[in-house]
Amino acid sequence: MTITDIRDAILAGETAEVGALPVPEAYRGVTVHADEAGMFDGIPSRDKDPRKSLHVDEVPTPEPGPGEALIAVMASAINYNTVWTSIFEPIPTFKFLQRYGKLSPLAKRHDQPYHVVGSDAAGVVLRTGPGVHRWQPGDQVVAHCLNVELEGPDGHNDTMLDSDQRIWGFETNFGGLAELALVKANQLMPKPDHLTWEEAACPGLVNSTAYRQLVTPNGANMKQGDVVLIWGASGGLGSYATQFALNGGAIPVCVVSSPEKAEIVRRMGAELVIDRNAEGYRFWKDENTQDPKEWQRFGARIRELTGGEDPDIVFEHPGRETFGASVYAARKGGTIVTCASTSGYLHQYDNRYLWMNLKRIIGSHFANYRESWEANRLIAKGLIHPTLSRTYPMTETGQAALDVHRNAHQGKVGVLCLAPEEGLGVRDVEKRSKHIDRINLFRGA
């Protein structure tokens, strides 16, 4: 028996029989290597090429321990944390694995000279470890990326506050860009029946992140009528934030970087759009000096679009490049909610605009278990839709990561793992037909 037998059983719809098939001793996964962590030293971040550092290797199959599950991964997706891993920034992820490995004998398995990456997955449960009762071999699932131990008290009101909270496939090993993946069983959620494997794989991390960041009391607690400034509104995070704003009765002001991206958010239903490149915003005069006049010009443009209103909420994730403008633009008493910092972690802003105008900055990181489940439920009900634009085979994951690194993509970029082609895995054709235009909105963009 090989991994191919498992794949063929899943493709034939024989998922109930999957649990009886032997698990192979090894599988193929997308990896970075510890002995290559210095390969980009001295090279500017923008010039680092994930195609050189991401490999497809055969690695030993881990045995699921207590509370864990092994899944056959049909499809996965690229997130920015895979880009960071591939260019070894801000630090090589092997430091995360080493730290995790010191936690327990079970965690020690993650400390390897290779790192199987990826924080999204859609697939089928193969095996469960001791103490797992909710999930059975053959269940079709998606995995969110929150890995916590919950042995201390801090995470029991909000699992993101657990002292041993980690992001699966970034701060742990055996991630989703692979034929098999090892997860904690409480990472699993039902796969939406109306989506293909690659469509179901792509919302996980970004959908849950945007949900917490924008919708819940742990984030901006958005309400009807709020003006929400959304940076990168057609990208991985922004495309879900735009949907949440529209669904929740808010008024999104969508910032994009090209006419093509502007057209996508308009097709999503957004009416207020700023093409920051076309309008020539340059928030930095040079590497060290911001330009407040550009903040003012940007703020005036927002008020022009909204009829004189400043944003109640700024959905921030670019970081260094835009943060000064974000703090300036938010209304008096408004909220800037921030994660990711894809353009740089060291934010600079004029604190007078924050303190004298009673604004708030809220840090937000992924989502807790409940928030992840709620966000996935909205996908399953057809209220929020995947924003998949393009899918690569696993052997071309490096190119997929390069697309995201260079912002040469829209929405999410998917990766086929065990699925031999796109379009497989749909079980509810009627629901799919009802939402097909929205499901395909980003396709080919």
C-alpha positions as a Python dict, from the first residue, in 0.01 Angstrom:
ca = {
    (1, 'M'): (0, 0, 0),
    (2, 'T'): (119, 354, -84),
    (3, 'I'): (-4, 709, -54),
    (4, 'T'): (-154, 660, -400),
    (5, 'D'): (-392, 395, -263),
    (6, 'I'): (-515, 641, -2),
    (7, 'R'): (-563, 909, -267),
    (8, 'D'): (-748, 671, -498),
    (9, 'A'): (-984, 561, -219),
    (10, 'I'): (-1066, 925, -143),
    (11, 'L'): (-1120, 1007, -510),
    (12, 'A'): (-1348, 703, -544),
    (13, 'G'): (-1560, 828, -255),
    (14, 'E'): (-1453, 539, -34),
    (15, 'T'): (-1358, 761, 256),
    (16, 'A'): (-1508, 522, 512),
    (17, 'E'): (-1251, 262, 405),
    (18, 'V'): (-956, 498, 438),
    (19, 'G'): (-904, 413, 804),
    (20, 'A'): (-840, 48, 715),
    (21, 'L'): (-558, 131, 473),
    (22, 'P'): (-201, 117, 600),
    (23, 'V'): (-33, 452, 652),
    (24, 'P'): (289, 484, 452),
    (25, 'E'): (615, 520, 640),
    (26, 'A'): (702, 836, 449),
    (27, 'Y'): (529, 1107, 249),
    (28, 'R'): (616, 1407, 33),
    (29, 'G'): (607, 1752, 186),
    (30, 'V'): (724, 2105, 107),
    (31, 'T'): (1021, 2180, 330),
    (32, 'V'): (1291, 2425, 419),
    (33, 'H'): (1628, 2294, 540),
    (34, 'A'): (1809, 2409, 853),
    (35, 'D'): (2148, 2395, 680),
    (36, 'E'): (2025, 2650, 424),
    (37, 'A'): (1901, 2910, 673),
    (38, 'G'): (2181, 3146, 576),
    (39, 'M'): (2138, 3116, 200),
    (40, 'F'): (1990, 3466, 161),
    (41, 'D'): (2224, 3651, 397),
    (42, 'G'): (2298, 4000, 265),
    (43, 'I'): (2020, 3991, 8),
    (44, 'P'): (1734, 4245, 39),
    (45, 'S'): (1405, 4087, 141),
    (46, 'R'): (1233, 4171, -186),
    (47, 'D'): (1502, 3982, -383),
    (48, 'K'): (1489, 3661, -180),
    (49, 'D'): (1344, 3381, -395),
    (50, 'P'): (1128, 3111, -230),
    (51, 'R'): (1186, 2886, -532),
    (52, 'K'): (1543, 2838, -410),
    (53, 'S'): (1461, 2750, -49),
    (54, 'L'): (1137, 2549, -74),
    (55, 'H'): (1191, 2181, -156),
    (56, 'V'): (960, 1885, -206),
    (57, 'D'): (1113, 1607, 5),
    (58, 'E'): (1013, 1265, 129),
    (59, 'V'): (995, 1275, 509),
    (60, 'P'): (908, 1015, 777),
    (61, 'T'): (542, 994, 875),
    (62, 'P'): (481, 1100, 1238),
    (63, 'E'): (259, 884, 1458),
    (64, 'P'): (-38, 1079, 1599),
    (65, 'G'): (-8, 1115, 1975),
    (66, 'P'): (-277, 1188, 2234),
    (67, 'G'): (-525, 1443, 2105),
    (68, 'E'): (-374, 1441, 1756),
    (69, 'A'): (-484, 1334, 1410),
    (70, 'L'): (-308, 1247, 1085),
    (71, 'I'): (-484, 1371, 774),
    (72, 'A'): (-444, 1304, 404),
    (73, 'V'): (-412, 1650, 252),
    (74, 'M'): (-592, 1696, -78),
    (75, 'A'): (-511, 2067, -109),
    (76, 'S'): (-346, 2352, 79),
    (77, 'A'): (-276, 2721, 22),
    (78, 'I'): (-7, 2986, 52),
    (79, 'N'): (-7, 3229, 342),
    (80, 'Y'): (242, 3502, 412),
    (81, 'N'): (389, 3298, 695),
    (82, 'T'): (511, 3047, 435),
    (83, 'V'): (680, 3336, 255),
    (84, 'W'): (849, 3439, 581),
    (85, 'T'): (956, 3079, 640),
    (86, 'S'): (1097, 3049, 289),
    (87, 'I'): (1311, 3363, 317),
    (88, 'F'): (1409, 3288, 680),
    (89, 'E'): (1266, 3613, 816),
    (90, 'P'): (1240, 3759, 1071),
    (91, 'I'): (1424, 3453, 1206),
    (92, 'P'): (1460, 3099, 1073),
    (93, 'T'): (1159, 2896, 1187),
    (94, 'F'): (1393, 2624, 1316),
    (95, 'K'): (1426, 2838, 1629),
    (96, 'F'): (1050, 2797, 1680),
    (97, 'L'): (1082, 2420, 1633),
    (98, 'Q'): (1371, 2397, 1878),
    (99, 'R'): (1179, 2593, 2139),
    (100, 'Y'): (870, 2379, 2090),
    (101, 'G'): (1077, 2063, 2108),
    (102, 'K'): (1182, 2145, 2465),
    (103, 'L'): (822, 2148, 2584),
    (104, 'S'): (760, 1771, 2601),
    (105, 'P'): (865, 1437, 2453),
    (106, 'L'): (566, 1462, 2217),
    (107, 'A'): (669, 1808, 2099),
    (108, 'K'): (1030, 1691, 2053),
    (109, 'R'): (925, 1526, 1725),
    (110, 'H'): (884, 1871, 1572),
    (111, 'D'): (1250, 1963, 1622),
    (112, 'Q'): (1396, 1835, 1295),
    (113, 'P'): (1659, 1961, 1049),
    (114, 'Y'): (1372, 2004, 800),
    (115, 'H'): (1048, 2194, 841),
    (116, 'V'): (733, 2081, 658),
    (117, 'V'): (550, 2410, 610),
    (118, 'G'): (194, 2524, 545),
    (119, 'S'): (-90, 2652, 764),
    (120, 'D'): (-397, 2556, 556),
    (121, 'A'): (-532, 2214, 459),
    (122, 'A'): (-841, 2037, 331),
    (123, 'G'): (-843, 1658, 337),
    (124, 'V'): (-954, 1339, 506),
    (125, 'V'): (-879, 1203, 852),
    (126, 'L'): (-655, 893, 832),
    (127, 'R'): (-572, 817, 1195),
    (128, 'T'): (-652, 960, 1535),
    (129, 'G'): (-449, 935, 1852),
    (130, 'P'): (-565, 839, 2200),
    (131, 'G'): (-836, 1059, 2344),
    (132, 'V'): (-982, 1172, 2011),
    (133, 'H'): (-1353, 1096, 1990),
    (134, 'R'): (-1517, 1365, 1779),
    (135, 'W'): (-1335, 1276, 1457),
    (136, 'Q'): (-1306, 941, 1281),
    (137, 'P'): (-1099, 813, 988),
    (138, 'G'): (-1278, 904, 667),
    (139, 'D'): (-1413, 1239, 789),
    (140, 'Q'): (-1370, 1520, 537),
    (141, 'V'): (-1215, 1817, 713),
    (142, 'V'): (-1039, 2147, 694),
    (143, 'A'): (-777, 2247, 950),
    (144, 'H'): (-732, 2584, 1116),
    (145, 'C'): (-382, 2672, 1226),
    (146, 'L'): (-414, 2734, 1600),
    (147, 'N'): (-194, 2497, 1801),
    (148, 'V'): (-221, 2534, 2181),
    (149, 'E'): (-149, 2313, 2479),
    (150, 'L'): (-415, 2456, 2717),
    (151, 'E'): (-229, 2324, 3021),
    (152, 'G'): (-209, 2668, 3180),
    (153, 'P'): (-494, 2901, 3278),
    (154, 'D'): (-424, 3189, 3040),
    (155, 'G'): (-589, 3046, 2731),
    (156, 'H'): (-913, 2919, 2873),
    (157, 'N'): (-1111, 3240, 2810),
    (158, 'D'): (-937, 3302, 2478),
    (159, 'T'): (-715, 3027, 2338),
    (160, 'M'): (-502, 3285, 2153),
    (161, 'L'): (-376, 3396, 2497),
    (162, 'D'): (-244, 3051, 2589),
    (163, 'S'): (120, 3074, 2693),
    (164, 'D'): (202, 2789, 2454),
    (165, 'Q'): (3, 2915, 2155),
    (166, 'R'): (164, 2848, 1818),
    (167, 'I'): (73, 2865, 1451),
    (168, 'W'): (70, 2518, 1295),
    (169, 'G'): (301, 2478, 996),
    (170, 'F'): (493, 2793, 1091),
    (171, 'E'): (588, 2749, 1455),
    (172, 'T'): (529, 2373, 1443),
    (173, 'N'): (636, 2103, 1200),
    (174, 'F'): (434, 1864, 978),
    (175, 'G'): (227, 2140, 816),
    (176, 'G'): (-32, 2140, 542),
    (177, 'L'): (176, 2180, 225),
    (178, 'A'): (222, 1805, 202),
    (179, 'E'): (54, 1476, 123),
    (180, 'L'): (-2, 1410, 494),
    (181, 'A'): (-20, 1646, 790),
    (182, 'L'): (-16, 1612, 1168),
    (183, 'V'): (-263, 1830, 1359),
    (184, 'K'): (-418, 1857, 1700),
    (185, 'A'): (-767, 1712, 1666),
    (186, 'N'): (-921, 2038, 1788),
    (187, 'Q'): (-781, 2208, 1477),
    (188, 'L'): (-1025, 2011, 1264),
    (189, 'M'): (-1352, 2150, 1128),
    (190, 'P'): (-1602, 2008, 876),
    (191, 'K'): (-1514, 2066, 511),
    (192, 'P'): (-1783, 2278, 340),
    (193, 'D'): (-1966, 2032, 115),
    (194, 'H'): (-2021, 2270, -178),
    (195, 'L'): (-1653, 2351, -227),
    (196, 'T'): (-1374, 2171, -409),
    (197, 'W'): (-1067, 2062, -213),
    (198, 'E'): (-863, 2362, -326),
    (199, 'E'): (-1146, 2608, -255),
    (200, 'A'): (-1204, 2463, 91),
    (201, 'A'): (-832, 2482, 172),
    (202, 'C'): (-784, 2849, 99),
    (203, 'P'): (-1001, 3039, 354),
    (204, 'G'): (-869, 2885, 679),
    (205, 'L'): (-596, 3113, 809),
    (206, 'V'): (-697, 3441, 644),
    (207, 'N'): (-1073, 3401, 690),
    (208, 'S'): (-1039, 3331, 1062),
    (209, 'T'): (-781, 3608, 1103),
    (210, 'A'): (-1003, 3865, 933),
    (211, 'Y'): (-1305, 3748, 1134),
    (212, 'R'): (-1135, 3804, 1470),
    (213, 'Q'): (-960, 4120, 1360),
    (214, 'L'): (-1271, 4292, 1228),
    (215, 'V'): (-1588, 4129, 1364),
    (216, 'T'): (-1543, 3996, 1718),
    (217, 'P'): (-1503, 4179, 2051),
    (218, 'N'): (-1143, 4056, 2058),
    (219, 'G'): (-1082, 4274, 1753),
    (220, 'A'): (-1257, 4585, 1624),
    (221, 'N'): (-1612, 4469, 1713),
    (222, 'M'): (-1750, 4610, 1387),
    (223, 'K'): (-2113, 4721, 1378),
    (224, 'Q'): (-2359, 4823, 1109),
    (225, 'G'): (-2276, 5155, 946),
    (226, 'D'): (-1910, 5159, 1048),
    (227, 'V'): (-1675, 5305, 789),
    (228, 'V'): (-1396, 5047, 754),
    (229, 'L'): (-1071, 5131, 576),
    (230, 'I'): (-933, 4804, 434),
    (231, 'W'): (-576, 4793, 310),
    (232, 'G'): (-502, 4535, 39),
    (233, 'A'): (-874, 4478, -6),
    (234, 'S'): (-836, 4225, -287),
    (235, 'G'): (-557, 4026, -118),
    (236, 'G'): (-559, 3722, 106),
    (237, 'L'): (-670, 3899, 425),
    (238, 'G'): (-840, 4196, 268),
    (239, 'S'): (-1069, 3995, 42),
    (240, 'Y'): (-1229, 3836, 349),
    (241, 'A'): (-1237, 4163, 544),
    (242, 'T'): (-1422, 4321, 252),
    (243, 'Q'): (-1680, 4042, 259),
    (244, 'F'): (-1726, 4070, 636),
    (245, 'A'): (-1772, 4447, 610),
    (246, 'L'): (-2031, 4414, 334),
    (247, 'N'): (-2215, 4128, 507),
    (248, 'G'): (-2215, 4311, 840),
    (249, 'G'): (-2371, 4631, 709),
    (250, 'A'): (-2049, 4831, 729),
    (251, 'I'): (-1915, 5067, 463),
    (252, 'P'): (-1579, 4942, 330),
    (253, 'V'): (-1328, 5184, 182),
    (254, 'C'): (-1110, 4947, -17),
    (255, 'V'): (-745, 5035, -82),
    (256, 'V'): (-590, 4845, -373),
    (257, 'S'): (-284, 4880, -594),
    (258, 'S'): (-408, 4837, -952),
    (259, 'P'): (-715, 4887, -1174),
    (260, 'E'): (-757, 4508, -1191),
    (261, 'K'): (-775, 4483, -813),
    (262, 'A'): (-1014, 4777, -801),
    (263, 'E'): (-1245, 4596, -1042),
    (264, 'I'): (-1242, 4282, -827),
    (265, 'V'): (-1353, 4462, -509),
    (266, 'R'): (-1622, 4644, -704),
    (267, 'R'): (-1751, 4310, -827),
    (268, 'M'): (-1758, 4199, -464),
    (269, 'G'): (-1998, 4487, -397),
    (270, 'A'): (-1766, 4758, -264),
    (271, 'E'): (-1840, 5107, -396),
    (272, 'L'): (-1566, 5316, -233),
    (273, 'V'): (-1226, 5227, -379),
    (274, 'I'): (-883, 5393, -370),
    (275, 'D'): (-616, 5280, -617),
    (276, 'R'): (-316, 5394, -416),
    (277, 'N'): (-72, 5359, -708),
    (278, 'A'): (-291, 5543, -957),
    (279, 'E'): (-340, 5824, -708),
    (280, 'G'): (32, 5829, -629),
    (281, 'Y'): (36, 5809, -250),
    (282, 'R'): (391, 5809, -113),
    (283, 'F'): (375, 5798, 264),
    (284, 'W'): (755, 5796, 302),
    (285, 'K'): (983, 6069, 165),
    (286, 'D'): (1279, 5838, 211),
    (287, 'E'): (1372, 5529, 411),
    (288, 'N'): (1357, 5716, 742),
    (289, 'T'): (1112, 6003, 693),
    (290, 'Q'): (734, 5992, 656),
    (291, 'D'): (533, 6260, 480),
    (292, 'P'): (239, 6387, 689),
    (293, 'K'): (111, 6585, 392),
    (294, 'E'): (47, 6254, 217),
    (295, 'W'): (-144, 6132, 523),
    (296, 'Q'): (-356, 6446, 498),
    (297, 'R'): (-414, 6399, 124),
    (298, 'F'): (-513, 6038, 187),
    (299, 'G'): (-750, 6135, 468),
    (300, 'A'): (-911, 6399, 250),
    (301, 'R'): (-966, 6139, -23),
    (302, 'I'): (-1139, 5907, 223),
    (303, 'R'): (-1369, 6191, 336),
    (304, 'E'): (-1443, 6275, -26),
    (305, 'L'): (-1561, 5916, -84),
    (306, 'T'): (-1759, 5882, 241),
    (307, 'G'): (-1931, 6219, 239),
    (308, 'G'): (-1706, 6369, 503),
    (309, 'E'): (-1662, 6074, 741),
    (310, 'D'): (-1335, 5933, 871),
    (311, 'P'): (-1295, 5556, 923),
    (312, 'D'): (-1437, 5410, 1242),
    (313, 'I'): (-1205, 5112, 1189),
    (314, 'V'): (-878, 5072, 1001),
    (315, 'F'): (-804, 4712, 900),
    (316, 'E'): (-422, 4720, 914),
    (317, 'H'): (-184, 4453, 795),
    (318, 'P'): (81, 4610, 565),
    (319, 'G'): (252, 4756, 874),
    (320, 'R'): (547, 4990, 844),
    (321, 'E'): (462, 5140, 506),
    (322, 'T'): (105, 5239, 593),
    (323, 'F'): (78, 5254, 971),
    (324, 'G'): (143, 5625, 1010),
    (325, 'A'): (-132, 5698, 757),
    (326, 'S'): (-364, 5453, 932),
    (327, 'V'): (-330, 5621, 1272),
    (328, 'Y'): (-383, 5960, 1113),
    (329, 'A'): (-686, 5854, 906),
    (330, 'A'): (-893, 5687, 1180),
    (331, 'R'): (-1170, 5907, 1322),
    (332, 'K'): (-1159, 6053, 1670),
    (333, 'G'): (-1219, 5759, 1905),
    (334, 'G'): (-1160, 5519, 1616),
    (335, 'T'): (-981, 5185, 1614),
    (336, 'I'): (-674, 5068, 1425),
    (337, 'V'): (-662, 4687, 1442),
    (338, 'T'): (-334, 4540, 1325),
    (339, 'C'): (-164, 4213, 1236),
    (340, 'A'): (97, 4069, 996),
    (341, 'S'): (309, 4378, 912),
    (342, 'T'): (404, 4241, 570),
    (343, 'S'): (593, 4560, 476),
    (344, 'G'): (787, 4573, 804),
    (345, 'Y'): (742, 4527, 1178),
    (346, 'L'): (879, 4858, 1310),
    (347, 'H'): (580, 5092, 1293),
    (348, 'Q'): (619, 5468, 1321),
    (349, 'Y'): (331, 5706, 1378),
    (350, 'D'): (265, 6050, 1524),
    (351, 'N'): (131, 5979, 1872),
    (352, 'R'): (-46, 6314, 1888),
    (353, 'Y'): (-306, 6183, 1646),
    (354, 'L'): (-356, 5880, 1869),
    (355, 'W'): (-354, 6024, 2220),
    (356, 'M'): (-522, 6358, 2159),
    (357, 'N'): (-797, 6198, 1953),
    (358, 'L'): (-857, 5902, 2187),
    (359, 'K'): (-790, 5640, 1920),
    (360, 'R'): (-707, 5278, 1998),
    (361, 'I'): (-456, 5036, 1849),
    (362, 'I'): (-554, 4670, 1890),
    (363, 'G'): (-318, 4384, 1814),
    (364, 'S'): (-485, 4081, 1659),
    (365, 'H'): (-334, 3743, 1583),
    (366, 'F'): (-515, 3461, 1401),
    (367, 'A'): (-831, 3352, 1593),
    (368, 'N'): (-930, 3137, 1884),
    (369, 'Y'): (-1101, 2799, 1847),
    (370, 'R'): (-1452, 2941, 1868),
    (371, 'E'): (-1380, 3223, 1622),
    (372, 'S'): (-1225, 2979, 1376),
    (373, 'W'): (-1531, 2757, 1395),
    (374, 'E'): (-1766, 3053, 1345),
    (375, 'A'): (-1567, 3177, 1046),
    (376, 'N'): (-1572, 2830, 887),
    (377, 'R'): (-1948, 2803, 951),
    (378, 'L'): (-2001, 3118, 744),
    (379, 'I'): (-1807, 2957, 458),
    (380, 'A'): (-2011, 2636, 489),
    (381, 'K'): (-2339, 2833, 480),
    (382, 'G'): (-2239, 3023, 167),
    (383, 'L'): (-2238, 3359, 346),
    (384, 'I'): (-1864, 3411, 292),
    (385, 'H'): (-1689, 3269, -13),
    (386, 'P'): (-1337, 3151, -97),
    (387, 'T'): (-1123, 3398, -286),
    (388, 'L'): (-908, 3145, -473),
    (389, 'S'): (-749, 3296, -784),
    (390, 'R'): (-496, 3038, -895),
    (391, 'T'): (-383, 2687, -802),
    (392, 'Y'): (-38, 2530, -843),
    (393, 'P'): (77, 2169, -811),
    (394, 'M'): (278, 2095, -498),
    (395, 'T'): (598, 2073, -704),
    (396, 'E'): (556, 2444, -790),
    (397, 'T'): (495, 2570, -437),
    (398, 'G'): (806, 2787, -465),
    (399, 'Q'): (651, 2978, -753),
    (400, 'A'): (323, 3010, -565),
    (401, 'A'): (509, 3158, -266),
    (402, 'L'): (700, 3393, -496),
    (403, 'D'): (369, 3523, -635),
    (404, 'V'): (257, 3611, -283),
    (405, 'H'): (598, 3752, -188),
    (406, 'R'): (587, 3991, -485),
    (407, 'N'): (216, 4072, -445),
    (408, 'A'): (162, 3936, -796),
    (409, 'H'): (-158, 3762, -691),
    (410, 'Q'): (-519, 3828, -603),
    (411, 'G'): (-706, 3669, -313),
    (412, 'K'): (-554, 3334, -224),
    (413, 'V'): (-315, 3105, -413),
    (414, 'G'): (-392, 2735, -372),
    (415, 'V'): (-171, 2426, -391),
    (416, 'L'): (-285, 2079, -494),
    (417, 'C'): (-135, 1810, -272),
    (418, 'L'): (-297, 1467, -318),
    (419, 'A'): (-574, 1599, -543),
    (420, 'P'): (-459, 1526, -901),
    (421, 'E'): (-654, 1815, -1053),
    (422, 'E'): (-884, 2102, -965),
    (423, 'G'): (-1259, 2070, -931),
    (424, 'L'): (-1280, 1758, -712),
    (425, 'G'): (-1444, 1705, -373),
    (426, 'V'): (-1784, 1871, -420),
    (427, 'R'): (-2067, 1691, -239),
    (428, 'D'): (-2346, 1952, -247),
    (429, 'V'): (-2393, 2046, -611),
    (430, 'E'): (-2717, 2236, -551),
    (431, 'K'): (-2563, 2473, -296),
    (432, 'R'): (-2261, 2518, -520),
    (433, 'S'): (-2474, 2617, -819),
    (434, 'K'): (-2646, 2879, -604),
    (435, 'H'): (-2315, 3047, -517),
    (436, 'I'): (-2100, 2964, -818),
    (437, 'D'): (-2054, 3322, -940),
    (438, 'R'): (-1921, 3430, -601),
    (439, 'I'): (-1706, 3120, -565),
    (440, 'N'): (-1543, 3193, -901),
    (441, 'L'): (-1513, 3569, -854),
    (442, 'F'): (-1133, 3564, -812),
    (443, 'R'): (-1061, 3279, -1057),
    (444, 'G'): (-798, 3371, -1313),
    (445, 'A'): (-749, 3718, -1165),
}
